Every structure is written in C-alpha cells, then in structure tokens.
Amino acid sequence: MLKRALSFVAWSLLALVLTTGIALFLVVRVALAPTAGEWATRVKIGPVPFDISVPTAVRLATSTWFSPWLDGRRLDTRHGPVAFAWNNDTGHLEARCAPCSVQVASLGAQPVKVDRLLVTVKRDVNILNGVIEATPPAATSGSALKARWQGRLSSKALDLSADADDAPIAGWYAVLAPTLPELERGRVRGMLSFKAQLSLPSERFAVQPKLTGFAVEGLGTDAMLGARTACGPSAKVGNESWLARAVIAAEDQRFFQHTGYDLAELSAAFEANQAKGGIERGGSTLTQQLARILVTGSERTAERKLRELLYAVEMEQTLGKPRILQLYLDNAPWGPDGLCGAEAAAKRYFKRPALKLDPAQSVWLAAMLHNPAAELEKWQRTGQIDVARAKWVAEGIRGVPKAQRESVQKAVEKAKFAPP
C-alpha cells in the first residue's frame, strides 16, 4: 500500500512539474510572440524553436519589476560570462562581462577583447539610457574609459547613440590592446573622444572620432632614414614625378595634409566594412601602408591596425613626407613572386626605369597597387587592367593642369600595353 502511495505521489509530482513547465513555456511563447511586421528573433527552449518579439523582450528585461529578479544571476554568452546586478538606488540594471570579446567585422576575423566591460541600462517607456565602462587589466596602467549611451526602442528597431568624452589615447590602447610590446617602449600622447550611432537589427553604424595632440615617441622609426630596400635598386623619382603623383592619387589623396592617419577615411571604411560584414574597403593612409609593409605585417586583426597606427604617427614625425613617399615607392608590393618596389615593377612591366615612365604608364602602375595580383591576371588575360580605376587615378592627380589630366585619362583608356 505504501509503495503504491509513494508511486502515486511521484507520478503526481512529475505530472505537476510537466504541466507547470508546459504552462510556463506557453505563457512565455504567447507573451513574447511578435506581431506582424515587428522586430523578431528565433530562440530555443530545449529542442523547441520559436520566434519572440525583441522589443517586448527588451521591455521585460528592463522593467522595474523584472530587473531585480536578475540580480546576482549569471549568463554564459558568446561574448563571455555576464553577471547581472540591480542597483536599487539608481534604478539601473548592470551587466558585467569579464573577460569580454566582441566580433567587429570591419576589424577582421579576430574578436576585439576587453578585460572588463560594464554596461548599465535604465528604461523610461521606450527610452533607454546608461553608461558603458571598459577597464584595462589590473597589471597595466590606465583608468576605466566611459561613454554615455541612449536608445530609442520601437516595434521595428532600436536606435542607439553613444558619446565618449576626451580620454588619453594611451588609455584606449591599454584597454583594447594591453599586450602590445610598443606600449612598453613607446610613449603615446594625445586625447580621443567619439560619437557613435548604431541601429538594430539593420546594424547600420556610424562613428565620429576626434583625436587631439596625437604623438608617439620611442619606437625607433628614425632608423628608417637610412634604410635600404630589399626590393632592388631605389626608384630615382621625386615627389613631383608622374609616378609619385599617380601613387598618391591612387592610395592617399590627402597624403600631404594628414599626420599619418585620415579620420574621415578611416570612419568611412569602418562603416562600409561593418555594413558588408567584412573588410572590403581600406582606410589606411600611405604612411600606415608603409608601416604595414616594413613593420607590422598584414594580418587582419584589430591589434595589428593599432600597432600600424602608432608607427605611422611616429614616422610622420621622424621621417617627413618626402622620405615616407620614397620608402613607399621602393617597398610597395607590385605583383606576385615577391615583386616589389617601383623600379623593379617599371622594369618588369614596361622594360624601363621608373624615372622614364610616361604619364599613362605611371598611372597604370599606380592603379595596380590596390590588388597587384588580380590586376596582373586581368592584364595578361585581356590586355588591360581595370580601366575605370586607372581613369579615376588619372583624374585624381594633383599639381598638373586639367587639360593634362584629361589627356592622360584618354591615353589610359586607349592604352594597350603588352602583357609582361
């Protein structure tokens, strides 16, 4: 009799648990069900997938009656472990991720890692606000970096904006790339602030950074004043040559105006690449490209880009524009099998020294720089490189009369140089 009674109780409890679980599942599914045209995402509870309304889920998670329930709870996410806390004094929900990583498509395949990240959020109807705070590792110098953010939630989107006041550039490096060897031997000065906008779920992103007083010392780039290229003889061309002008038009039209970096171009490239989900547009200056060629390599990571920027800024201070341009011409990659340097490229492709290239040949070589292997393959297959790009390069040449630029454009369009 006792055995039967215990069995009955066990089955009753099991039935109660299952019924409660199913009821809760149905409540969650109905409560979070999206309406027609509403922003939705697919989630799973156990093996069962279903769609939920993202705006409703956000409102639930940030409600004053639900947020306190999250206090002390922890969630493992693809970005890292997240611990929640409820601040009853301010009415903010806090989420701490340590360590935390974020995949930024425009910075390459390797995630950006932050030792400690804090995000706070408070909602008033459909307006959200809070702060973002990133802290460097305890073993490094530097204080936490903060940005204020605000969001507007609608049935179809969440539009976010963030505003970070001036903070030392060295502090940003300590947070984003604390293990860079350059930070140990170099000195980084200057301040950085930014404004940013992000729209979800479209992932439209825009950022407006502001750098002031950016300077770098101690990386040893002054040794490049007497450096020799491994690409062969140096191209004996000056800044006023057609080749030099064409290379600047192709790779860095504001070369003589910037101090190693071009914020407008970097921002535009970042936004375009983020929208495409990968790196399709480069925003590097000619000086940054030289740093990549001579020092950092071309690995597509955020750390490499940050190293490249440090060297570029110091190069501008230690080498000057004429030497930077000469080093670029003497070391730039111009084709497969290790072909590099303007002199080697001129002799390989046109059987003459770089100094004796005519305007159309100079533009042709400069237009190849963005992707030498692909342009060479096209040239060998069709007898021409990308003519539209070559005409664009000719149009961008500065310091020559408009009539000459137009003449070069026509010459490039009609050119039929023999494939190498």
N, C-alpha and C positions, 0 to 999 in steps of 0.2 A: 504494500500500500504506500509506504514511504517513498519507495523507488518511483512509483507512478506519479506521486505528488510532486517529487523533485523534477521529474521529467516534464510534467505539465508546466511547472513554473519556468523551467529553462526554455521550453518552446514558446511560452507566452512572452518571456522577456525578449527572445530572439525576434518574434513577430512584432513586438512593440518597437524594438530598435530599427528593424527593416521598415516598418510603417513610418516611423519618425524620420528616418533618412530619406525615404521617398518623398514624404511630405515636404521636408526642407528643400530637397532638390527641386520639387515642383514650384515651391514658393520662390526660390532663387531664380529659377528659369522664367517664371511669369513676371516677377518684379523687375528683372533686368532685361526683359525681352525688348528689342528695338522696334520702333515704329517705322513705317515706310519712309525711306529716304534718310533715316537717322544714321549717324556715325556708329558703326558696329564692328565688333571683332569676334573671332571664334575662339572659344575656350573649351576645356575638357574638365568634367568632373568624373574621375575614374575613366572608364572607357567611352563615356558618352560625350560627344562634341555638340555644342550648341552656340548660337550667336547671342551676344549680350550688347546692350546699349552702353557705349563708352561714356557718354555724358552722365547717364544715370549712375554708373559705377563710380565715377569721379565724385558726384554729389553725395553718394552714400559714404564713400571712404572719408570725405572731408566734412561730414556732418558732425555737429557738436555732440550728438548722442551716440554716434558710432566710433568716432576717432578715439575717445578714451578707452574703448574696448581693445584698441590696437596697442595700448601702452604696454611695453615690456615684451611684445611679441617680435619674432624674428622670421625673416623670409629669405630663402636662398633664391637668388635671381641670376640671370645670365650675366649681369654686371658685377655681381659679388653679393656677399651676405648683407642684408639690410635689417637693421634693428630699429623698431619704432618706439617713439616716446610721445606722451601727451603732456604739453605744457599748459597746465590749468590757468596759470597767471596771465599768459598772453593769448590763450586760445589757439595756439599753433600746434599742428601735428608735425613732429620731427622725424626724419628718416636719415639714419646714419649708415653709410656704406664704407666698409673698411676691410681690406682694400677694395677699390672700385675701378672698373675698366669700362670704357665706352668706345664702341666702334664708330669711328668717324671716316666715312667713305672717302672723303676728299683728302685724307692724310695717309691713305694706304691701307693694307690689309691688317697690319698690326694694331691692336686696340691702344688707345691712349689710357694710361694707368695713373691713378691718383691714390696716394696712401690713405687719406681720409677725406670723405666728402659728406657734408651735411646739407640737407635741403629741408626747409621749413615751409609749411603751407597753411593758409587760413582762407576760408571761403565766406563771402558775403553774397548770398543769392548766386549770381553767375560770375562774380568777380573773384579771382584768386590772387593772393599775393604772398610773398615770403622772401627768404634770403637763400643764397647758395654760398656755402663756405668750403673752400678747399684748403687743406692743411698739409704742409710738407712733412716728410718723415722726421721723427724726433732727432735723428742723428745729424740732420742738416740744419743750417742756419736759415732763418726766414720765418715770417709770421703768416698767419692764415690770410687768404685772399677772399674778399667778399664781394658779392653782387646782389643787388635788389632785383626782384623779378615780379611781374604781374601778368595775369592771364585773363582772357575773356572766354567763357565757355558758352557755346551754342549747341544746338541739336546736331550740327554738322561738323563742327571744328572746335579746336582750342588754339587761340592765338596768343602767343607768349611774347613778352619783351623783357630784356634784362639790361641792367645798367651798372657797370663797374667803375668806381672812381679810380683816380690815379693810385697806382701801387708800383713799387720798384720792379723793373724788368727782371732783375736778379731773383726776386721773389717768385715770379711766374716760372722761371727756369727751375727753381728749387722744388716747385710743386709738380711741374709737368715732366721734368727730366732730371731728377736729382742725382743720377749716377753719371752724368756726362763728365768725362775727365777734364774738359775745358773749364768747367766751373771751379776746379781746384787750382788751376794755374793762371786762369784769366780773371780779369776784373771787368764786371759788367755794370755800366751806369745807365741811368735814364728811368723814365716812368712810362707806364702803359695804362690806358683806360679804354673802355669799349662800350658800345651799344650794340645790341643784337636783337633780332626778331626771328621767331620760329612759328610756323603754322603747322598744326597736326590735324588730320593724318597726312596731308599732302607733303609734309617735310620741306616746305619752302623755307629757305634760310637766308638771312642777310646779316652781315656783321660790319660795323664801322669802328675799326680800332684807331687809336690815336697814340702815337709814340712821341715822346719829347726827350731830347738830350741823350739819345741812344748812342753809347760809345763803348768800345771794347778794347782792352789792352792785355798784353801778356801772352798772346797765342803764337807769337814768333813769325807772323807773316812778313815782317820786314826782310827776312832772309830770301824772299822771292824776288827782291830787287835784282839780284844777280843770278837767279835760277836759269838753267838751260833746259830746253825741251828735249824729251826723248823721242820726239816725232820726226827728227831730222833737222835740216837747216832752218833757221828762222826766216819768216817771210819779211822781206825788206820793204814793207809798205807802211806809210804813215797814216795818221788819223784822217787826213783829207783825201786819201785814195778812194777810188770807186769801191774797192773790195771792203775797206773798213766801213764806209758809209752804208753799203748794202747789208753788211752783217748787223750793224746797229739797227737798220730799218727792219730787218727780219726778226731779230731776237730781243731788242730792248730799245724802243724808240725814245724813251726818256733817260737814256744812259747818262747823258751829261747833266741831268737835273737832279737825279736821286742820290742818296748817300749809301747805296748798297742794296736797298730794298725799295719796292714800289708798292705802297699800301693799297692804292686803288686797284692795281693789277692783281695783287695777292687776294684781296677781298672778292674781286670778280671771279677769279679762278676757283676760290674756295666755294663760292655759291654755285657756280656752274657744275663743279665736280660733285658737290653734295646732291644736287638735283639729278645727276646722272647715276649716282651710286658708285662712282669710281673715278679714277684720275684720267681725265681726257683733255684737260687744258692746263698748261703750265703757267705759273705766275712768277717764276723766278727771273730776276734780273740777270744781265750778262755777268755781273760780279758774282752772284750766287751760283751761276752755272760754272764759273771758273773754280769756285770753292769746291763744288761737287767733283769736278774733273781732277783737281790737284790734291784734295784732302779727304773729303767725306765719303766718296763713292756715291752710287746712285740708288741705294736701297730705298724702297718706298715706305718709309716709316716717319712718324712724327719726330722722333729723336734725331734722325738724320737731317730733317728740314731745320730743326732748331740749331743743330751744330753748324749747318751751312750758313744760316743767318749770322751767327757770331763771327765766322771767318770773313764773310762778305763785308760786314760793318768795319772790321779791323783793316781789311785790305784797302778799303776806300781811304782810310786814314794813313796807312803806311806806304802804299804803292802809288796812289794817284791814278787818275783816269787813263793817261797815255800808256802807262805800264800795264794796267789791267787789260786794256784792249789788246796790246801786243801779246801778252801772255795767252789771252783767249785765242787769238788768231793762230798762235803757234802750238796750241794744245787741243783745240776743239776736235771732237771725233767727226770724220767726214766720210765714213764708209766702213764696209766690213773688213775683216782680216787686220784689224788694228790700224787702219789708215787714219792718220790724224795730222793736224796742222795744215794751215793754208798753203804753205809751199809744197808739201807733198801732194795735197789734193789738186793744186793747179797743174803740177807736172803729170799726175796720174790721169786727170780728166781732159786736160787741154794741151798737154805736151809743151808747156811753157812756164816760166817762173811766175809767181803771184804778182810781181811788180809789173809784168807785161800783159796781164789780163785786160781785155777790153771791157767796157761797161756791161754789156749783155752777159759776158762770161762771169763777171763778178757777181751780178745779180743771180745768175744760175747757181753758182756755188753757195751763195748765202741762202737761197731758197731751199737748198738741200738740208740745211743744218737741223731742222726740226725733226727729221726722220731720214737720215742718210741712206740706210739700207733699203727702205721702201722706195725712196726716190731713185736710187740707182737701179733697182729692179725694174721700175717703170721706164726709166730711160733706156735700158737695154732691150726692153720688150717693145716699146712704142716709138723710141727715138726722141722722146721728150720727158721732162719731169712734169710736175704739177704746174701747168702754165698759168692758171688762175692765181696761184700763190706767188709765182715769180713776178707776175704783173703787179700784185699787191705790194711786194717788196720794192719794186721799182718806184711805185707811186709814193712809198713812204720815205724815200731817200731825201735827206735834208741838205741844205747848203749848196744846191745846184738849181739853176733856173728851171721853171716849169716846162719850158719847151724841151730841155734836155731830158727831163724825166719822161715826158711823153714819147720822145724819140726812143728811149731805152725800152719803154713798155712795148712799143711796136716791134723793136728788134727782138725782144724776148719772145713775143708771140709768134714771130716768123722763124725763130731760130731752129735749126736742125743740126745740132752738134753731133758728130759721130759718137756713138756709144763707146765707152772705154772697153 
